[in-house]
Amino acid sequence: RILHDADLIVFVTSADRPFSESEKTLLQTSIKSYRKRVVLVINKMDVLERQQGEDHGDVTKKRVEDYVVEHAGDLLGARPVVI
């Protein structure tokens, strides 16, 4: 009921495990059906910075971002805008 009344949905996924199975299910079954505006937030990107050394995790962060964009399009039926 809450999603039905929402003007905007903020969906947070983790950089170390983006779109877990339960998150995919939620996106496909609940959020997609409401056709609301969805803001995707990738949490814990700073963890990737600390783990990756000299490039500050830039390559890994880009890979995670690309994964989220690609799969969000599949899960929600629209390609998200990345800010």
N, CA and C of each residue as an Amber inpcrd file, in Angstrom:
protein
   249
   0.8140000  -1.1950000   0.0000000   0.0000000   0.0000000   0.0000000
   0.8530000   1.2510000   0.0000000   1.9720000   1.1900000   0.6610000
   2.8470000   2.3610000   0.7270000   3.3770000   2.7050000  -0.6630000
   3.8040000   1.6980000  -1.4230000   4.3360000   1.9520000  -2.7560000
   3.2770000   2.5560000  -3.6660000   2.0720000   2.1250000  -3.5170000
   0.9840000   2.6400000  -4.3450000   0.8100000   4.1460000  -4.1740000
   0.9750000   4.6470000  -2.9640000   0.7860000   6.0680000  -2.6760000
   2.0320000   6.9150000  -2.9050000   3.1590000   6.2970000  -3.1360000
   4.4230000   7.0360000  -3.2590000   4.5080000   7.7950000  -4.5820000
   5.0790000   8.9840000  -4.5250000   5.3700000   9.7420000  -5.7360000
   6.7250000   9.3430000  -6.3080000   7.6020000   8.8940000  -5.4330000
   8.9670000   8.5410000  -5.7990000   9.4270000   7.4050000  -4.8960000
  10.1440000   6.4580000  -5.4780000  10.6970000   5.3470000  -4.7040000
  12.2120000   5.4550000  -4.7370000  12.8270000   5.4550000  -3.5660000
  14.2830000   5.4420000  -3.4590000  14.6730000   4.0140000  -3.1250000
  15.3840000   3.3810000  -4.0480000  15.7720000   1.9870000  -3.8860000
  17.2790000   1.9220000  -3.6830000  17.7090000   1.3620000  -2.5720000
  19.1260000   1.3030000  -2.2230000  19.6210000  -0.1300000  -2.3820000
  20.7030000  -0.2800000  -3.1490000  21.3550000  -1.5720000  -3.2900000
  22.8150000  -1.4030000  -2.8800000  23.4690000  -2.4710000  -2.5510000
  24.8290000  -2.4160000  -2.0360000  25.8590000  -2.6480000  -3.1380000
  26.9240000  -1.8670000  -3.1160000  27.9840000  -2.0060000  -4.1200000
  28.6790000  -3.3560000  -4.0320000  28.7280000  -3.9210000  -2.8430000
  29.4230000  -5.2060000  -2.7090000  28.5380000  -6.3970000  -3.0870000
  27.2410000  -6.1580000  -3.2600000  26.3310000  -7.2080000  -3.7210000
  25.0920000  -6.5610000  -4.3460000  25.2690000  -5.9100000  -5.4950000
  24.1370000  -5.2100000  -6.1050000  23.0710000  -6.1780000  -6.6110000
  21.8290000  -5.8110000  -6.3850000  20.6710000  -6.5720000  -6.8350000
  20.7190000  -8.0320000  -6.3940000  20.6320000  -8.2070000  -5.0980000
  20.5230000  -9.5700000  -4.5620000  19.2320000 -10.1880000  -5.0920000
  19.0590000 -11.4730000  -4.9060000  17.8570000 -12.1480000  -5.4010000
  16.5850000 -11.5430000  -4.8210000  16.6100000 -11.2170000  -3.5320000
  15.4080000 -10.6310000  -2.9170000  15.1400000  -9.2330000  -3.4780000
  16.1890000  -8.4750000  -3.7760000  16.0100000  -7.1590000  -4.3770000
  15.4540000  -7.2730000  -5.7930000  15.9670000  -8.2390000  -6.5590000
  15.4550000  -8.4600000  -7.9140000  13.9770000  -8.8010000  -7.8810000
  13.6080000  -9.6670000  -6.9690000  12.2130000 -10.0670000  -6.8420000
  11.3380000  -8.8710000  -6.5000000  11.7780000  -8.0620000  -5.5480000
  11.0250000  -6.8740000  -5.1610000  10.8630000  -5.9150000  -6.3380000
  11.9350000  -5.6860000  -7.0750000  11.8690000  -4.7840000  -8.2280000
  10.9290000  -5.3180000  -9.3030000  11.0170000  -6.6050000  -9.5860000
  10.2110000  -7.1900000 -10.6500000   8.7350000  -7.3120000 -10.2850000
   8.4530000  -7.6750000  -9.0550000   7.0730000  -7.9740000  -8.6920000
   6.3170000  -6.7980000  -8.1010000   6.9830000  -5.9500000  -7.3870000
   6.2720000  -4.8680000  -6.7060000   6.5120000  -3.5110000  -7.3370000
   7.7470000  -3.1210000  -7.4250000   8.0570000  -1.7600000  -7.8510000
   7.7520000  -1.5470000  -9.3320000   8.0900000  -2.4930000 -10.1820000
   7.8620000  -2.3440000 -11.6220000   6.3740000  -2.1730000 -11.9290000
   5.5350000  -2.8780000 -11.2320000   4.1010000  -2.8360000 -11.5130000
   3.4690000  -1.4910000 -11.1870000   4.0780000  -0.7170000 -10.2960000
   3.5110000   0.5760000  -9.9270000   3.8680000   1.6890000 -10.8980000
   4.8690000   1.4710000 -11.7460000   5.2860000   2.4560000 -12.7400000
   5.5640000   3.8230000 -12.1160000   6.2620000   3.8110000 -11.0190000
   6.6240000   5.0500000 -10.3190000   8.0160000   5.4780000 -10.7380000
   8.3580000   6.6990000 -10.3830000   9.7350000   7.1460000 -10.5610000
  10.5800000   6.4490000  -9.5090000  11.6950000   5.9140000  -9.9530000
  12.5740000   5.1760000  -9.0530000  13.9620000   5.7960000  -9.1010000
  14.4990000   6.1000000  -7.9300000  15.8740000   6.5530000  -7.8060000
  16.6630000   5.3760000  -7.2500000  17.6780000   4.9510000  -7.9820000
  18.5370000   3.8600000  -7.5230000  19.7810000   4.4450000  -6.8660000
  20.0650000   3.9970000  -5.6740000  21.2400000   4.4450000  -4.9390000
  22.1540000   3.2430000  -4.7390000  23.4130000   3.4140000  -5.0910000
  24.3900000   2.3450000  -4.8440000  25.1370000   2.7190000  -3.5770000
  24.8760000   1.9850000  -2.5280000  25.4660000   2.2310000  -1.2160000
  26.8110000   1.5010000  -1.0980000  27.6620000   1.9680000  -0.2420000
  28.9520000   1.3460000   0.0910000  30.0050000   1.4550000  -1.0160000
  29.9100000   2.4590000  -1.8680000  30.9390000   2.6290000  -2.8900000
  32.2870000   2.9440000  -2.2560000  32.2790000   3.5540000  -1.0800000
  33.5210000   3.8710000  -0.3820000  34.2760000   2.6130000   0.0230000
  33.5630000   1.5220000   0.2520000  34.2230000   0.2530000   0.5800000
  35.0680000  -0.2110000  -0.5960000  34.5800000  -0.0180000  -1.7980000
  35.3380000  -0.4000000  -2.9910000  36.5980000   0.4530000  -3.1310000
  36.5150000   1.7200000  -2.7580000  37.6920000   2.5960000  -2.8020000
  38.8080000   2.0590000  -1.9210000  38.4650000   1.6940000  -0.7160000
  39.4770000   1.2370000   0.2470000  40.0840000  -0.1070000  -0.1470000
  39.3250000  -0.9370000  -0.8300000  39.8060000  -2.2760000  -1.1680000
  40.6800000  -2.3150000  -2.4200000  40.5990000  -1.3010000  -3.2710000
  41.1960000  -1.4180000  -4.5900000  42.5560000  -0.7650000  -4.7670000
  43.0310000  -0.0360000  -3.8010000  44.3830000   0.4920000  -3.8960000
  44.5320000   1.7460000  -4.7200000  45.5510000   1.7600000  -5.5980000
  45.9920000   2.9850000  -6.2620000  44.9450000   3.6730000  -7.1240000
  44.0970000   2.9160000  -7.8120000  43.1020000   3.5740000  -8.6640000
  41.8640000   3.9910000  -7.8710000  41.9160000   3.8390000  -6.5670000
  40.8270000   4.2140000  -5.6690000  39.5220000   3.4970000  -6.0220000
  39.6660000   2.3110000  -6.6080000  38.4970000   1.5070000  -6.9350000
  37.7210000   1.9850000  -8.1370000  38.3030000   2.8820000  -8.9260000
  37.5670000   3.4540000 -10.0570000  37.0860000   2.3890000 -11.0420000
  37.9250000   1.4360000 -11.3610000  37.5460000   0.3900000 -12.3110000
  36.4110000  -0.4560000 -11.7270000  36.5390000  -0.8310000 -10.4810000
  35.5200000  -1.6500000  -9.8350000  34.2200000  -0.8720000  -9.6780000
  34.3070000   0.4090000  -9.3030000  33.1010000   1.2270000  -9.1700000
  32.3820000   1.3510000 -10.5050000  33.1300000   1.5400000 -11.5850000
  32.5260000   1.6350000 -12.9120000  31.8470000   0.3270000 -13.2940000
  32.4720000  -0.7860000 -12.9570000  31.8950000  -2.0950000 -13.2490000
  30.5740000  -2.2920000 -12.4910000  30.5500000  -1.8920000 -11.2220000
  29.3340000  -1.9940000 -10.4090000  28.2520000  -1.0820000 -10.9890000
  28.6170000   0.1380000 -11.3180000  27.6560000   1.0810000 -11.9000000
  27.0700000   0.5290000 -13.2000000  27.9180000  -0.0040000 -14.0770000
  27.4510000  -0.5710000 -15.3420000  26.5090000  -1.7450000 -15.0980000
  26.8470000  -2.5800000 -14.1180000  26.0060000  -3.7270000 -13.7750000
  24.6250000  -3.2580000 -13.3190000  24.5980000  -2.2680000 -12.4460000
  23.3260000  -1.7540000 -11.9240000  22.4970000  -1.1370000 -13.0500000
  23.1160000  -0.3410000 -13.9060000  22.3900000   0.2790000 -15.0200000
  21.8030000  -0.7820000 -15.9370000  22.6160000  -1.7620000 -16.3080000
  22.1580000  -2.8100000 -17.2140000  21.0010000  -3.6030000 -16.6180000
  21.1670000  -4.0320000 -15.3750000  20.1430000  -4.8770000 -14.7570000
  18.9100000  -4.0820000 -14.3360000  19.0730000  -2.8250000 -14.0200000
  17.9080000  -1.9910000 -13.6940000  17.0160000  -1.8670000 -14.9240000
  17.6410000  -1.7090000 -16.0730000  16.8600000  -1.6510000 -17.3110000
  16.0520000  -2.9130000 -17.5220000  16.6630000  -4.0590000 -17.2700000
  15.9680000  -5.3360000 -17.4140000  14.8660000  -5.4910000 -16.3700000
  15.1690000  -5.1030000 -15.1370000  14.2320000  -5.3170000 -14.0340000
  13.0710000  -4.3280000 -14.0210000  13.3390000  -3.0980000 -14.4210000
  12.3140000  -2.0570000 -14.3500000  11.7050000  -1.6980000 -15.7090000
  12.3280000  -2.1590000 -16.7690000  11.7980000  -1.8650000 -18.0910000
  12.2180000  -0.5140000 -18.6420000  13.1550000   0.1390000 -17.9800000
  13.6520000   1.4330000 -18.4510000  15.0900000   1.6040000 -17.9870000
  15.8980000   2.2150000 -18.8260000  17.2990000   2.4440000 -18.4780000
  17.3940000   3.6700000 -17.5650000  18.0480000   3.5140000 -16.4210000
  18.1310000   4.6400000 -15.4870000  19.1370000   5.6900000 -15.9490000
  18.9130000   6.9040000 -15.5040000  19.8560000   7.9940000 -15.7240000
  20.8540000   7.9720000 -14.5860000  22.1380000   8.0360000 -14.9060000
  23.1830000   7.9940000 -13.8870000  23.6680000   9.4070000 -13.6110000
  23.6840000   9.7510000 -12.3370000  24.1300000  11.0900000 -11.9380000
  25.4070000  10.9410000 -11.1310000
